[in-house]
Amino acid sequence: MDSSGEVKIINSRETAPSNMKPDLLESCPKTFQSVTGSKWIAVPGELRGYEKAHKLYGKLPWADLFKPTIKLAREGIKIPEVQGTYIPFISNESSALWDLFSDKNGKLLKTGDIVKFEKLADTLETIANNGADSFYTGKIAKDLIHDIQEAGGTLTLQDLANYNATVTDAWAVPFGEYQMYIPPPPAGGVLLGLILSILKGYQMNSAPKSLNERIQFYHRYIEAFKFVNGQKLHIRDPHVVSDKKAKKLLEDRFPSYIRTLISSNRTHDLQYYNMTSFLDSMGTSHVSVLAEDGSAVSATSTINHIFGSRIRSARTGVILNNEMFDFCGRTDKIFPGERPPSSMAPSVLKSQSKMTVIGASGGAFITTAMASTLINHLWFGKSLKEAIKVPVVYVDSKNTVKFEAGSDEDVIKALKARGHNLEKATKFYNVVNAVEKEEGCICAESDARKLGEAAGY
């Protein structure tokens, strides 16, 4: 959102390469697991997105934007606790990724050790001095494609040269006193808008207090999410598949119809919710920013799973994505240049006197994390910090309900009695970051689940 209140969406989601493996979808795992290897690499797009944002809204010189990151990459950073947990996932001792995260004796680094990204710093310096074209058509492009093809990947120089970030209008969804601006497909803004539209019909203006009220709230919440999951097949790249069905999901009639299908005291089998089993994901990172001139940015990015494809380009220092996995379970055909569907839903909510800039990371956990935060903050009156902290209830692709530690045990028992398939989960990947302005006050919160912190000046 710019200082005048106009909201635009910059979509720099990765795209399918022109020569993707013909049997790629046959390689999709039957249950969720991290997939690795070169065939899952999609055409990187994020840098073109930043370039587009800078041309439209930038004030600082392009090169200045890179200086802090280049400094950190050269001097190194202490490996934070969360990242340290996942470094043991790197298993190929002969890979460039292992080289990056290992010491001089070949042992993997751990939490608190210093890791330097010197080759990446060189790459960023070139981009800072010569622009994004150096990544997409220059020497960096040649080095990157050389490493990808050497690893068996199918990306070509033409794929990089053809990549283009798009600028579109945001979709707007009424949400109480707010207009909520969300990204259209293939992003997951529609899913967030749908879950909130279903639940607002129950007219909940305060937090449920009694045990029965809490049970009923979570039962409806879970049932609504099962129906939302059933609509994910309609979230496709509009350049390939029409977005008419996605738009219909946000019309008043559809959420109202869903509420008529939600039974008050029971649940149903998978087919009742019009679901096709798709595979869950858990990647992404997010930042929410509010500037002094009133402009705001909600930005989500990802290389998908932990360390993406686990392929690092030794010549450029770039760790490659595994975004092609996001087509698994969502389509039976991939078109060259198609952007994979995503749960990412960076959003801006604006009323006459307030603005909330919010988004989340966590792959399939994004929708439930953002919905929980917005419901608890805007409907139930919790502070932004407390709303983010509320234990998350997540419904996966097979209708299994997972409760984060700290959830109400009495509610869990009652939901099990109603027929919900419950499962304890040890890891929740949702992380919400938000900043809010009300009159002269600004509040910024970063989710403690990954030890995040807000910053300001």
C-alpha positions in Angstrom: 0.0 0.0 0.0 1.5 3.4 -1.0 1.1 6.6 0.9 -2.1 7.4 -1.0 -3.8 4.1 0.0 -3.5 2.4 -3.3 -2.7 -1.3 -2.9 -0.8 -3.3 -5.5 0.4 -6.9 -5.6 3.9 -7.7 -6.9 4.0 -11.4 -7.8 7.5 -12.8 -8.2 6.5 -16.4 -7.5 8.8 -19.0 -9.2 7.7 -20.5 -12.5 7.8 -24.0 -14.1 10.8 -24.3 -16.5 10.1 -24.9 -20.2 11.8 -28.3 -20.2 10.6 -29.8 -16.9 10.8 -33.5 -16.4 7.8 -35.1 -18.0 7.3 -37.6 -15.2 7.6 -35.0 -12.4 4.1 -35.4 -11.0 4.6 -39.2 -10.9 7.5 -38.6 -8.6 5.4 -36.8 -6.0 5.5 -38.6 -2.6 2.3 -40.1 -1.3 2.7 -38.6 2.1 4.4 -35.3 3.0 8.2 -35.4 3.1 10.9 -33.0 2.0 11.8 -33.7 -1.7 15.3 -32.9 -2.8 17.1 -32.8 -6.1 17.4 -30.7 -9.2 14.2 -31.7 -11.0 12.2 -29.8 -8.3 13.9 -26.5 -9.0 11.7 -23.8 -10.5 12.8 -20.6 -12.2 13.8 -18.1 -9.4 11.8 -14.9 -9.5 12.2 -13.0 -6.2 14.9 -10.6 -7.5 12.7 -9.5 -10.3 10.0 -8.7 -7.7 12.4 -6.5 -5.7 13.4 -4.8 -8.9 9.8 -4.1 -9.8 9.1 -2.7 -6.2 12.2 -0.5 -6.4 11.2 1.0 -9.7 7.7 1.7 -8.5 8.3 2.8 -4.9 12.0 3.0 -4.2 13.7 6.0 -2.7 17.2 4.8 -1.9 19.7 3.9 -4.6 19.4 0.2 -5.7 23.0 -0.6 -4.6 22.4 0.8 -1.0 19.7 -1.9 -0.5 22.3 -4.6 -0.7 25.0 -3.2 1.6 23.7 -4.6 5.0 23.2 -8.1 3.6 26.6 -8.1 1.8 28.2 -7.1 5.1 26.5 -9.9 7.0 27.3 -12.5 4.3 31.0 -11.6 4.2 31.5 -11.2 8.0 29.3 -14.2 8.8 26.4 -14.7 11.2 26.0 -16.8 14.3 23.8 -19.7 13.4 20.5 -19.2 15.3 18.9 -21.9 17.3 16.1 -22.6 14.8 18.4 -23.0 11.9 20.8 -25.0 14.0 18.0 -27.6 14.5 17.8 -28.2 10.8 21.5 -28.3 9.7 21.7 -32.0 10.4 19.2 -32.5 7.5 22.1 -31.8 5.2 23.2 -35.4 4.4 25.4 -35.2 1.2 28.9 -34.7 2.4 30.2 -34.0 -1.2 27.7 -31.2 -1.8 28.3 -27.5 -2.0 25.6 -27.1 0.7 27.6 -29.3 3.0 30.7 -27.2 2.2 28.8 -24.0 3.3 27.6 -25.4 6.6 30.7 -27.4 7.7 34.0 -26.4 9.4 37.6 -26.9 8.1 37.5 -30.5 9.3 34.3 -31.3 7.4 32.0 -31.4 10.4 28.6 -29.8 10.2 28.3 -26.5 12.0 25.9 -26.1 15.0 24.0 -23.4 16.8 26.2 -20.5 17.8 28.9 -21.3 15.2 29.7 -18.6 12.6 28.7 -19.3 9.0 29.9 -17.0 6.1 28.3 -16.7 2.7 31.3 -15.3 0.8 30.3 -16.5 -2.6 26.8 -15.2 -2.2 28.3 -11.9 -1.1 30.1 -11.7 -4.4 26.9 -12.4 -6.3 25.0 -9.8 -4.4 27.7 -7.2 -5.0 27.5 -7.8 -8.7 23.7 -7.5 -8.6 24.0 -4.3 -6.5 26.4 -2.7 -9.0 24.9 -4.0 -12.3 21.2 -4.5 -11.5 18.9 -7.6 -11.6 19.7 -8.2 -15.3 23.1 -9.5 -14.1 21.3 -12.4 -12.4 18.9 -13.2 -15.2 21.0 -12.6 -18.3 24.6 -12.0 -17.3 27.5 -14.1 -16.0 25.6 -15.0 -12.8 22.9 -16.5 -14.9 25.4 -18.6 -16.9 27.1 -19.8 -13.7 23.8 -20.6 -12.0 22.5 -22.6 -15.0 25.8 -24.4 -15.3 25.6 -25.6 -11.7 21.9 -26.5 -12.0 22.4 -28.5 -15.2 25.5 -30.1 -13.8 23.3 -31.4 -11.0 20.8 -32.8 -13.5 18.3 -29.9 -13.6 16.4 -28.7 -16.6 16.5 -24.9 -16.2 18.0 -23.0 -19.2 19.3 -19.5 -19.7 16.2 -18.8 -21.7 14.0 -19.6 -18.7 15.9 -17.0 -16.6 15.8 -14.4 -19.4 12.0 -14.9 -19.9 11.1 -14.5 -16.3 8.9 -11.5 -15.5 7.4 -10.3 -12.2 3.8 -9.1 -12.5 2.0 -6.2 -10.9 -1.8 -6.5 -10.3 -4.5 -5.0 -8.2 -5.1 -6.6 -4.8 -8.4 -8.4 -4.1 -10.4 -6.7 -1.3 -12.5 -8.6 1.2 -14.8 -6.9 3.8 -13.8 -7.8 7.3 -15.8 -5.9 9.9 -14.8 -2.3 9.9 -11.8 -3.2 7.7 -11.2 -3.7 4.0 -8.7 -6.6 3.9 -6.4 -6.5 0.8 -5.1 -9.9 -0.2 -3.0 -11.3 -3.1 -5.0 -13.2 -5.8 -4.2 -16.7 -7.0 -1.9 -18.5 -7.2 -1.2 -17.0 -3.7 -3.4 -18.2 -0.8 -5.2 -14.9 0.0 -8.5 -16.4 -1.2 -8.2 -19.2 1.4 -7.7 -16.7 4.2 -10.6 -14.6 3.0 -12.8 -17.7 2.7 -12.2 -19.0 6.3 -12.8 -15.5 7.8 -16.0 -15.0 5.6 -17.4 -18.4 6.8 -16.7 -17.7 10.5 -17.8 -14.1 10.6 -21.3 -15.4 9.8 -21.5 -16.8 13.3 -21.3 -13.2 14.6 -18.7 -13.7 17.3 -18.0 -10.3 18.9 -16.2 -11.6 21.9 -14.1 -14.6 22.9 -16.0 -17.8 23.9 -16.0 -18.0 27.7 -17.7 -21.2 28.9 -16.5 -24.6 28.0 -19.5 -25.3 25.8 -18.9 -22.0 23.9 -15.2 -22.9 23.4 -16.0 -26.4 22.1 -18.6 -25.0 19.7 -16.2 -22.3 18.4 -13.4 -24.8 17.7 -15.8 -27.3 16.2 -17.0 -24.7 13.7 -13.4 -23.4 13.2 -12.2 -26.9 12.3 -15.2 -27.8 10.1 -14.7 -24.5 8.2 -11.1 -25.3 7.6 -12.0 -28.7 6.2 -14.2 -27.0 3.6 -11.5 -24.4 2.9 -8.9 -27.2 2.3 -11.4 -28.7 -0.1 -11.2 -25.6 -2.3 -7.4 -25.5 -2.7 -7.7 -27.1 -6.2 -9.2 -23.8 -7.4 -6.1 -21.9 -6.5 -4.1 -21.9 -9.8 -2.1 -19.4 -11.8 -4.7 -17.2 -13.6 -2.5 -17.0 -16.6 -3.1 -20.7 -17.1 -6.4 -21.4 -15.4 -9.3 -18.9 -15.1 -9.7 -17.4 -11.6 -13.5 -17.2 -11.9 -14.0 -20.1 -9.4 -11.6 -18.6 -7.0 -13.5 -15.3 -7.1 -16.8 -17.1 -6.4 -15.3 -18.5 -3.2 -15.4 -14.9 -1.8 -18.9 -14.1 -2.9 -21.3 -13.9 0.1 -23.4 -16.9 -1.1 -20.6 -19.4 -1.0 -19.5 -18.8 2.7 -23.2 -18.8 3.7 -23.7 -22.1 1.9 -20.7 -23.6 3.7 -22.2 -22.6 7.1 -25.4 -24.6 6.2 -23.2 -27.7 5.7 -21.4 -27.4 9.0 -23.2 -29.7 11.5 -23.3 -28.4 15.1 -22.3 -31.6 16.8 -20.6 -34.0 14.4 -18.0 -34.3 11.7 -18.0 -36.1 8.3 -15.8 -38.2 6.1 -13.2 -36.7 3.7 -15.5 -36.6 0.6 -18.1 -34.5 2.3 -15.8 -31.5 2.2 -15.0 -32.0 -1.6 -11.4 -32.6 -0.8 -8.7 -34.2 -2.9 -5.7 -35.2 -0.8 -2.9 -32.8 -1.4 0.5 -32.6 0.3 1.2 -30.1 3.0 4.2 -27.8 3.0 6.0 -25.9 5.7 8.3 -23.3 4.1 8.5 -19.5 3.7 9.6 -16.4 5.6 7.6 -13.1 6.1 8.2 -9.5 6.9 5.6 -6.8 7.6 6.7 -3.1 7.3 5.1 0.2 8.0 6.9 3.4 6.8 6.7 6.9 8.2 4.9 8.2 5.2 2.0 5.8 5.8 3.0 3.3 3.1 3.1 -0.4 4.1 4.5 -3.7 2.8 3.6 -7.2 3.6 6.0 -9.6 1.9 6.3 -13.4 1.9 9.1 -15.3 0.2 10.3 -18.9 0.1 12.6 -21.5 -1.3 9.9 -24.0 0.0 11.2 -26.8 2.1 14.2 -26.8 4.5 17.2 -25.7 2.4 14.9 -25.9 -0.7 16.1 -28.6 -3.1 19.3 -28.9 -1.0 21.3 -27.9 -4.0 23.6 -24.9 -3.7 25.2 -23.3 -6.7 28.9 -23.4 -5.9 29.7 -20.7 -8.4 27.1 -18.2 -7.2 26.4 -19.2 -3.6 22.7 -19.4 -4.3 20.7 -22.2 -2.5 18.1 -23.4 -5.0 14.4 -23.8 -4.3 12.2 -26.9 -4.7 9.1 -25.0 -5.6 7.9 -27.6 -8.2 6.8 -29.7 -5.3 3.9 -27.3 -4.7 2.2 -28.7 -7.8 2.0 -32.1 -6.2 -1.6 -33.2 -5.4 -3.0 -29.9 -6.9 -3.0 -30.6 -10.6 -2.5 -33.4 -13.1 -0.7 -31.2 -15.6 1.9 -28.4 -15.3 2.3 -25.8 -18.0 5.7 -24.2 -18.8 5.8 -20.8 -17.1 3.0 -21.7 -14.6 3.4 -20.4 -11.1 2.7 -23.1 -8.5 -0.1 -22.6 -6.0 0.8 -21.3 -2.6 -0.6 -20.6 0.9 1.3 -17.3 1.1 -1.1 -14.5 2.0 0.6 -11.2 2.8 -2.2 -8.8 3.7 -3.0 -5.3 4.6 -6.2 -4.4 6.6 -7.4 -0.8 6.6 -10.3 1.0 8.3 -11.0 4.7 8.8 -8.6 4.9 11.8 -6.5 1.7 11.8 -4.1 -0.2 9.6 -2.8 -3.7 10.2 0.0 -5.2 8.0 0.2 -8.9 8.5 1.6 -12.1 7.1 3.0 -15.4 8.1 5.5 -18.1 7.2 5.0 -21.8 7.6 3.7 -23.2 4.3 0.3 -24.8 4.8 0.3 -23.4 8.4 0.0 -19.9 7.1 -3.8 -19.7 6.7 -4.6 -21.1 10.1 -1.9 -18.9 11.8 -3.2 -15.7 10.2 -6.8 -16.6 10.7 -6.2 -17.4 14.4 -4.3 -14.1 14.9 -6.9 -11.9 13.2 -9.8 -13.6 14.9 -8.3 -13.3 18.4 -7.1 -9.7 17.8 -9.9 -8.1 15.9 -12.9 -10.1 17.1 -11.9 -11.3 20.6 -10.0 -8.2 21.6 -6.6 -9.7 22.4 -3.5 -7.6 21.9 -1.5 -8.3 18.8 1.2 -10.0 20.9 -1.3 -12.2 22.7 -3.2 -13.0 19.6 -0.1 -14.3 17.8 0.8 -16.4 20.9 -2.6 -18.3 21.0 -1.9 -22.0 20.4 -2.7 -22.9 16.8 -5.2 -25.6 15.7 -4.3 -27.0 12.3 -6.3 -29.2 10.0 -4.2 -31.1 7.5 -5.0 -32.4 4.1 -6.5 -35.6 5.4 -8.7 -33.8 7.9 -6.5 -34.7 10.8 -6.6 -32.0 13.5 -3.4 -31.1 15.2 -3.3 -29.0 18.4 -0.3 -26.9 19.4 1.1 -27.3 22.9 -0.9 -25.3 25.4 -4.3 -26.0 23.8 -7.3 -26.5 26.0 -7.4 -30.2 27.0 -11.1 -30.2 27.9 -11.9 -28.8 24.4 -9.7 -31.5 22.8 -11.5 -34.3 24.6 -14.9 -32.9 23.6 -13.9 -32.6 20.0 -12.6 -36.1 19.9 -16.1 -37.2 21.2 -17.7 -35.4 18.3 -15.7 -37.6 15.8 -12.7 -35.4 14.9 -9.6 -37.3 14.1 -7.0 -35.8 16.4 -3.2 -36.1 16.5 -0.5 -34.6 18.7 2.1 -32.7 16.7 5.6 -31.9 18.0 6.4 -29.1 15.5 4.3 -26.2 14.4 5.9 -24.1 11.6 3.6 -21.1 11.7 5.2 -17.7 12.4 3.1 -14.5 12.2 4.7 -11.1 11.9 2.5 -8.0 12.1 2.6 -4.2 12.5 -0.4 -2.1 13.4 -1.1 1.7 13.4 -4.0 3.2 15.3 -4.2 6.9 15.4 -0.7 8.0 16.7 0.3 4.6 18.1 2.3 1.9 16.3 2.6 -1.7 17.6 4.9 -4.2 15.9 5.1 -7.9 16.9 7.2 -10.8 15.6 6.3 -14.4 16.5 8.4 -15.9 19.3 8.0 -19.4 17.8 11.2 -18.8 15.8 12.6 -16.2 18.2 11.7 -13.3 16.0 11.9 -9.7 17.1 10.3 -6.5 15.8 12.5 -3.5 14.9 11.9 0.2 14.5 13.4 3.7 14.6 
